[in-house]
Amino acid sequence: MSDEKIHDHDRPIWGASAIAREAGCPTRAAAYRLLEAGHLPGRKIGRRWVSTPSQIRGALIGNQRGGGRD
């Protein structure tokens, strides 16, 4: 195993519920819809979504500045 440490902002967040909490979404379903539409960054691995705090924060900051996806 590598000596590199995983920083908190790079740790994986597994599942739409956990991603919803990180993104401040009111429900898991809301996060799921945003993930499916590509408005929140994430990948589906099997049946679960995965993302990182830094990816989510980057997307939210980009959206606040008007730099979100079209």
Summary of the structure (lengths in Angstrom):
residues: 70
radius of gyration: 12.5
end to end distance: 40.0
largest distance: 40.7
contacts: 165
relative contact order: 0.20
helix: 47%
strand: 13%
